[in-house]
Amino acid sequence: MNENASGQLVVVTGSSTGIGLATASRLAAAGFHVLAGVRRQADAERVSGPRIEPVILDVTDEQHLARLRERVENDPSGRPLRAVVNNAGIAINAPVEALSLADWRRQFEVTVFGQVAVIQALLPSLLSSRGRVVNIGSVGSRVAMPSFGAYSGAKYAMDAVSDALRREVASLGVKVVIVTPGAVKTSLTERGLEEADRVAATMTEQQRSRYGPLMRAYRETVQGWARDGAEPAAVAAVVETAITAGRPRTRYTVGRDAGFMVPVSRLVPDRVLDQMVLGQMKLPRR
Ligand SMILES: NC(=O)c1ccc[n+]([C@@H]2O[C@H](COP(=O)([O-])OP(=O)(O)OC[C@H]3O[C@@H](n4cnc5c(N)ncnc54)[C@H](OP(=O)(O)O)[C@@H]3O)[C@@H](O)[C@H]2O)c1
């Protein structure tokens, strides 16, 4: 148990499963009082535990956000907000051409505007506590694989938002950290595959023949990630470091894949990266 943690609040969005659940558990074990965002009452009952207080939070719901702000600003024990972990996310994967604008908007609504809304709701508290924003990014925010246009687009956007925010609030005492995992074994894979099947069912015949091989490659690639990916606990450990380190890095990667791809993406020319990405998905290279 971390002496400094007790008596401080942390908000973790998307705590029902995966990285969010592992993070909420780890931070509670470290002694923080965790306000764990979940969308359903059944999940609230399941995640509730010592120092884990569930809060109903859909990051696209203004009333939920207002209630969260109120809860944090009027903590019954007067505890300061140490950090918000912006983790909630969805993955809607399909070729740029075949994804409806409604799906593009939904991806950005949750993964960009939802995260920005959480930051806006909690920044006043973080400014007064000199707390931290920890945004869960993705290696997809540095390398956009085919069929990941919407997901990566949203993650790239949040990377830029995080950079801008870090430069806005550093002198005001708030630190902003991006945690960039590679593949992690969570339900995001299964949920992403369901979304991809739903979108595939709406494709025209021509789109199906154009993108059939890509969609099969996508499926095999993410199934491989689900088998070989890091455990959610590995991300949670890095989040704890991001929150507790005296001078946290601006960015952390998690997993060997992210540790390799993120720096490589900065060094190699686009066309070389194209070949690497297509090779990784076992798609024809040009
Ligand atoms: N898994 C990976 O390989 C991987 C890699 C890099 C980055 N990430 C990122 O890690 C984060 C967590 O994902 P995960 O892998 O742990 O997946 P996950 O197990 O599917 O968890 C996603 C979480 O987000 C919540 N969520 C979805 N829409 C929401 C909304 N509108 N409002 C509030 N919460 C919402 C889900 O809640 P419900 O249960 O209510 O739907 C769930 O708690 C995401 O930002 C993801 O992009 C994941």
PDBQT file of the ligand as one rigid body, heavy atoms in Angstrom, charges set to zero:
ROOT
HETATM    1  N1  LIG A 301      -7.168  -4.460 -25.830  1.00  0.00    +0.000 N 
HETATM    2  C1  LIG A 301      -6.201  -3.928 -26.555  1.00  0.00    +0.000 C 
HETATM    3  O1  LIG A 301      -5.507  -4.631 -27.311  1.00  0.00    +0.000 OA
HETATM    4  C2  LIG A 301      -5.917  -2.450 -26.436  1.00  0.00    +0.000 A 
HETATM    5  C3  LIG A 301      -4.719  -1.986 -26.986  1.00  0.00    +0.000 A 
HETATM    6  C4  LIG A 301      -4.426  -0.632 -26.908  1.00  0.00    +0.000 A 
HETATM    7  C5  LIG A 301      -5.323   0.225 -26.305  1.00  0.00    +0.000 A 
HETATM    8  N2  LIG A 301      -6.484  -0.242 -25.790  1.00  0.00    +0.000 N 
HETATM    9  C6  LIG A 301      -7.391   0.726 -25.186  1.00  0.00    +0.000 C 
HETATM   10  O2  LIG A 301      -7.650   0.360 -23.860  1.00  0.00    +0.000 OA
HETATM   11  C7  LIG A 301      -8.903   0.922 -23.448  1.00  0.00    +0.000 C 
HETATM   12  C8  LIG A 301      -9.710  -0.137 -22.717  1.00  0.00    +0.000 C 
HETATM   13  O3  LIG A 301     -10.021  -1.179 -23.613  1.00  0.00    +0.000 OA
HETATM   14  P1  LIG A 301      -9.959  -2.725 -23.222  1.00  0.00    +0.000 P 
HETATM   15  O4  LIG A 301      -8.991  -3.363 -24.131  1.00  0.00    +0.000 OA
HETATM   16  O5  LIG A 301      -9.832  -2.910 -21.781  1.00  0.00    +0.000 OA
HETATM   17  O6  LIG A 301     -11.401  -3.179 -23.764  1.00  0.00    +0.000 OA
HETATM   18  P2  LIG A 301     -12.748  -3.634 -23.052  1.00  0.00    +0.000 P 
HETATM   19  O7  LIG A 301     -12.480  -4.766 -22.132  1.00  0.00    +0.000 OA
HETATM   20  O8  LIG A 301     -13.718  -3.833 -24.159  1.00  0.00    +0.000 OA
HETATM   21  O9  LIG A 301     -13.147  -2.356 -22.174  1.00  0.00    +0.000 OA
HETATM   22  C9  LIG A 301     -13.717  -1.212 -22.724  1.00  0.00    +0.000 C 
HETATM   23  C10 LIG A 301     -14.353  -0.451 -21.599  1.00  0.00    +0.000 C 
HETATM   24  O10 LIG A 301     -14.869   0.790 -22.115  1.00  0.00    +0.000 OA
HETATM   25  C11 LIG A 301     -16.222   0.910 -21.686  1.00  0.00    +0.000 C 
HETATM   26  N3  LIG A 301     -17.011   1.752 -22.566  1.00  0.00    +0.000 N 
HETATM   27  C12 LIG A 301     -17.351   1.551 -23.857  1.00  0.00    +0.000 A 
HETATM   28  N4  LIG A 301     -18.119   2.567 -24.292  1.00  0.00    +0.000 NA
HETATM   29  C13 LIG A 301     -18.269   3.419 -23.237  1.00  0.00    +0.000 A 
HETATM   30  C14 LIG A 301     -18.950   4.640 -23.021  1.00  0.00    +0.000 A 
HETATM   31  N5  LIG A 301     -19.681   5.214 -24.002  1.00  0.00    +0.000 N 
HETATM   32  N6  LIG A 301     -18.886   5.236 -21.806  1.00  0.00    +0.000 NA
HETATM   33  C15 LIG A 301     -18.179   4.668 -20.815  1.00  0.00    +0.000 A 
HETATM   34  N7  LIG A 301     -17.540   3.497 -20.920  1.00  0.00    +0.000 NA
HETATM   35  C16 LIG A 301     -17.580   2.889 -22.124  1.00  0.00    +0.000 A 
HETATM   36  C17 LIG A 301     -16.741  -0.516 -21.639  1.00  0.00    +0.000 C 
HETATM   37  O11 LIG A 301     -17.913  -0.554 -20.861  1.00  0.00    +0.000 OA
HETATM   38  P3  LIG A 301     -19.127  -1.570 -21.187  1.00  0.00    +0.000 P 
HETATM   39  O12 LIG A 301     -18.720  -2.907 -20.620  1.00  0.00    +0.000 OA
HETATM   40  O13 LIG A 301     -20.285  -0.959 -20.493  1.00  0.00    +0.000 OA
HETATM   41  O14 LIG A 301     -19.292  -1.624 -22.669  1.00  0.00    +0.000 OA
HETATM   42  C18 LIG A 301     -15.544  -1.202 -20.989  1.00  0.00    +0.000 C 
HETATM   43  O15 LIG A 301     -15.552  -0.970 -19.603  1.00  0.00    +0.000 OA
HETATM   44  C19 LIG A 301      -9.564   1.454 -24.722  1.00  0.00    +0.000 C 
HETATM   45  O16 LIG A 301      -9.396   2.855 -24.781  1.00  0.00    +0.000 OA
HETATM   46  C20 LIG A 301      -8.759   0.780 -25.834  1.00  0.00    +0.000 C 
HETATM   47  O17 LIG A 301      -8.765   1.526 -27.019  1.00  0.00    +0.000 OA
HETATM   48  C21 LIG A 301      -6.802  -1.565 -25.829  1.00  0.00    +0.000 A 
ENDROOT
TORSDOF 0
